[in-house]
Amino acid sequence: MNKEKIKLGIAPIGWTNDDMPDLGGEITFEQCISEMALAGFEGCEIGNKFPKDIEKLKKALKLRNLQIANRWFSSYILTKQFDEVEKDFRQNCKFLTTLGAEIIGVSEQSYSIQGQINTPVFENKYELNDEQWKALCQGLCKLGKIAKEYGITLTYHHHMGTVVQTVEEIDKLMEGTDSELIFLLYDSGHLAYCQEDYIGVLKKYANRIKHVHLKDIRDSVVEKVRAERLSFLQGVRLGTFTVPGDGTVDFESIFNILDKTNYTGWLIVEAEQDPSIANPLEYALKTRAYIKEKTKI
């Protein structure tokens, strides 16, 4: 892959989990970003332990030669007043712009079951009706226009347990939104988790993918989650996810397609695990070596 067009980062969720604070609760922000840099990554995404003071955050990142790639944004277009969503969104865009980032990853959290600790992730997922699809797509396009004001690109993060999880739902989102305003955050792990065609999605939307999460899965854990009717978060604790090269996702094909379709932007390793079981630095070093072997970057 072309080193000039690709930046490689890693998400802090492998060190400390925002949704389950006890996972990595003892790991400091400084340890997290130091180990990211030590493992050979160029940047990262924003985590809950990152300083809110921009100058303090900038200094810490500069010391380790790290950049901010993007941050997660939970939208509630379907269940909150748009003015409230817009206010929060603008604050996030301003924050990212000040840090020099150009991507925001939006995920609609209305009706999501991803954070419900006792709700089986393979059951009871909310399905939008036609009116809700229209409202979601229109609301996202409004946010996309706002993002452009700040020089930010809105990428939509499909996610297990949310209203946009499956290939069919991704298709509806892509068809219902302006291709100049709304792009796709491609996540290999979430599509593989629900046994969707993650290679097909990558090929189909190559021209609208502006951010990539490299996430691997352990099939044996996924089957346990399904069989025992476990929640998304319970699966995370058991090790549903892992770093590229340690699970069953076909990353060689993913890298080849990204190369052939001339992808330009960030590749972010994202693998939420229990750091007391999967040492974050060990796994970061392992996946950095794997990516270098397969891509030469």
C-alpha positions in Angstrom: 0.0 0.0 0.0 1.1 3.6 -0.6 2.7 4.9 2.5 2.1 8.5 1.3 -1.7 8.0 1.3 -2.2 5.9 4.4 -1.9 6.9 8.1 -1.9 4.1 10.7 -3.5 4.6 14.1 -4.9 2.7 17.0 -7.9 3.3 19.3 -7.5 3.8 23.0 -10.4 1.3 23.7 -7.8 -1.5 23.8 -6.3 0.2 26.9 -9.4 1.6 28.6 -13.0 0.9 27.8 -15.4 3.9 27.7 -18.5 1.8 28.1 -17.1 -0.4 30.9 -14.7 1.8 32.9 -13.5 -1.1 35.1 -11.7 -2.5 32.0 -8.4 -0.8 32.1 -9.6 1.5 34.8 -6.1 1.6 36.3 -4.4 2.5 33.0 -3.6 6.2 32.7 -3.9 8.4 29.6 -0.2 8.9 29.5 0.5 5.1 29.6 -2.0 4.6 26.8 -0.6 7.1 24.3 3.0 6.2 25.2 2.4 2.6 24.4 0.7 3.6 21.1 3.8 5.5 20.1 6.1 2.7 21.3 4.2 0.2 19.2 4.8 2.3 16.1 1.5 4.0 15.4 1.1 7.5 14.0 -2.2 8.5 15.7 -5.3 7.6 17.6 -8.9 8.4 18.3 -10.2 10.3 21.3 -10.9 8.3 24.5 -12.8 9.4 27.6 -9.5 9.7 29.6 -8.0 12.1 27.1 -7.6 15.6 28.6 -10.5 18.1 27.8 -7.9 20.9 27.9 -6.8 21.2 24.3 -3.4 22.6 25.0 -2.6 19.9 27.5 -3.7 17.2 25.1 -1.7 18.8 22.2 1.4 18.8 24.3 1.0 15.2 25.4 0.5 14.1 21.8 3.4 16.2 20.4 5.8 14.7 22.9 5.0 11.3 21.4 4.6 12.4 17.8 1.0 11.3 17.6 -2.0 12.9 15.8 -5.7 12.7 16.4 -7.5 10.9 13.6 -11.1 11.3 14.7 -13.6 10.8 17.5 -16.9 8.9 18.0 -20.1 11.0 18.1 -23.4 9.5 19.4 -26.2 11.1 17.5 -29.9 11.0 18.6 -31.5 12.3 15.5 -34.6 10.1 16.0 -35.2 10.7 19.7 -33.9 14.2 20.6 -34.6 17.7 19.3 -32.3 18.5 16.4 -31.1 21.7 18.0 -29.8 19.7 20.9 -28.0 17.3 18.6 -26.6 20.1 16.5 -25.2 22.0 19.6 -23.3 18.9 20.7 -22.1 18.1 17.2 -20.7 21.6 16.7 -18.8 21.4 19.9 -17.2 18.1 18.8 -16.4 19.5 15.4 -14.7 22.6 16.9 -12.7 20.4 19.2 -11.5 18.2 16.4 -10.6 21.2 14.2 -8.5 22.7 16.9 -6.6 19.4 17.1 -6.1 19.2 13.3 -8.4 16.2 12.8 -10.6 16.0 9.7 -12.9 13.0 10.5 -15.9 12.5 12.9 -17.4 9.1 13.2 -21.2 9.4 13.8 -23.4 6.5 15.0 -27.1 6.9 15.6 -27.7 5.7 19.2 -31.5 6.1 19.3 -33.0 2.7 20.1 -29.5 1.1 20.4 -29.0 -2.0 22.5 -25.2 -2.0 22.2 -24.8 -0.6 25.7 -27.5 -2.7 27.5 -25.5 -5.1 29.5 -28.3 -7.7 29.8 -29.9 -7.5 26.3 -28.9 -10.2 23.9 -27.1 -8.5 21.0 -28.5 -11.0 18.4 -32.1 -10.4 19.5 -34.4 -7.4 19.8 -32.5 -5.1 17.5 -34.6 -2.1 16.6 -35.8 -1.9 13.0 -36.6 1.5 11.5 -39.7 2.2 9.5 -39.7 4.2 6.3 -40.6 7.5 8.1 -37.7 7.0 10.5 -35.3 6.2 7.7 -36.2 9.4 6.0 -35.8 11.4 9.2 -32.4 9.8 10.0 -31.0 10.4 6.5 -32.2 14.0 6.4 -30.8 14.7 9.9 -27.4 13.2 9.0 -27.3 15.3 5.8 -27.8 18.4 8.0 -25.0 17.3 10.2 -22.8 16.6 7.1 -23.3 20.2 6.0 -22.4 21.5 9.5 -19.3 19.3 9.5 -18.1 20.9 6.3 -18.3 24.3 7.9 -15.4 23.1 10.1 -13.5 21.3 7.5 -14.6 18.0 8.9 -15.8 14.9 7.0 -18.8 13.0 8.5 -18.3 9.3 8.3 -21.1 7.0 9.5 -20.1 4.1 11.8 -22.3 1.0 11.3 -22.3 -0.9 14.6 -23.7 -4.0 16.2 -26.9 -3.5 18.2 -27.8 -0.2 16.4 -30.3 0.8 13.8 -27.5 0.6 11.1 -25.9 -2.8 11.5 -26.6 -5.0 8.4 -25.7 -4.7 4.8 -29.3 -3.9 4.0 -29.3 -1.1 6.5 -26.0 0.3 5.2 -27.5 0.3 1.7 -30.5 2.2 2.9 -28.3 4.8 4.6 -26.0 5.2 1.6 -28.9 5.5 -0.8 -30.8 7.9 1.3 -28.0 10.4 1.9 -26.0 12.9 -0.2 -22.8 11.3 -1.4 -21.1 14.6 -1.0 -22.0 14.9 2.6 -22.2 11.5 4.2 -19.4 8.9 3.9 -18.9 5.5 5.4 -16.7 4.5 8.3 -15.9 0.9 7.3 -15.6 -1.5 10.3 -14.6 -5.0 9.3 -15.3 -6.5 12.8 -18.9 -5.3 13.2 -19.8 -6.7 9.8 -18.1 -10.0 10.4 -19.7 -10.2 13.8 -23.2 -10.3 12.3 -22.0 -12.6 9.5 -22.5 -9.9 6.8 -20.5 -9.6 3.6 -17.7 -7.3 4.8 -15.8 -7.8 1.6 -18.8 -6.9 -0.6 -19.5 -3.7 1.4 -15.9 -2.7 1.0 -16.0 -3.2 -2.7 -19.4 -1.5 -3.2 -18.7 1.6 -1.2 -15.0 2.1 -1.9 -15.6 5.6 -3.2 -17.5 6.6 -0.1 -15.3 5.1 2.6 -13.3 7.8 4.3 -12.3 6.1 7.5 -11.5 2.5 8.3 -11.5 0.5 11.5 -9.4 -2.6 11.4 -11.1 -5.0 13.9 -10.8 -8.7 14.1 -13.2 -11.3 15.7 -12.9 -14.6 17.5 -15.6 -16.8 15.9 -15.7 -19.1 18.9 -16.7 -16.2 21.2 -19.2 -14.9 18.7 -20.9 -18.3 18.7 -20.9 -18.4 22.5 -22.5 -14.9 22.5 -25.2 -16.2 20.1 -25.8 -19.5 21.9 -25.9 -18.1 25.4 -27.9 -15.0 24.4 -25.3 -12.6 25.7 -25.1 -8.9 25.2 -22.6 -6.9 23.1 -20.7 -5.8 26.3 -20.7 -9.3 27.8 -19.1 -10.5 24.5 -16.5 -7.8 24.7 -15.5 -9.0 28.2 -15.2 -12.6 26.8 -13.0 -11.5 23.9 -15.3 -11.1 20.9 -12.9 -8.7 19.4 -9.1 -8.8 18.8 -6.5 -7.1 16.7 -5.9 -7.8 13.0 -4.0 -11.0 12.5 -5.3 -12.7 15.6 -8.8 -13.7 14.5 -10.7 -14.9 11.5 -11.3 -11.7 9.4 -9.7 -11.9 5.9 -7.4 -8.8 6.2 -5.3 -9.7 3.2 -8.3 -9.2 1.0 -9.3 -6.0 2.8 -5.8 -4.6 2.3 -5.7 -5.6 -1.4 -9.1 -3.9 -2.0 -8.1 -0.7 -0.2 -4.9 -0.6 -2.2 -6.6 -1.3 -5.6 -9.3 1.3 -4.9 -6.7 3.9 -4.0 -8.0 4.4 -0.4 -6.5 7.6 1.2 -6.8 8.2 4.9 -6.6 6.6 8.3 -6.5 2.9 9.1 -7.3 2.5 12.8 -6.8 -0.7 14.7 -9.7 -1.0 17.1 -10.0 -4.0 19.4 -11.8 -3.6 22.7 -10.6 -6.3 25.0 -10.0 -6.8 28.7 -6.5 -5.4 29.1 -5.9 -7.7 32.1 -6.2 -10.6 29.8 -5.0 -9.1 26.5 -2.0 -6.8 27.4 -2.6 -3.7 25.2 1.1 -3.1 24.4 1.7 -6.7 23.5 -1.3 -6.8 21.2 -0.5 -3.4 19.7 3.1 -4.6 18.8 1.7 -7.9 17.5 -0.8 -6.2 15.1 1.7 -3.5 14.0 4.1 -6.3 12.9 1.2 -8.1 11.1 0.1 -5.0 9.2 3.7 -4.2 8.2 4.1 -7.7 6.9 0.9 -7.6 4.9 1.0 -4.0 3.6 4.6 -2.8 3.8 3.4 0.3 5.7 
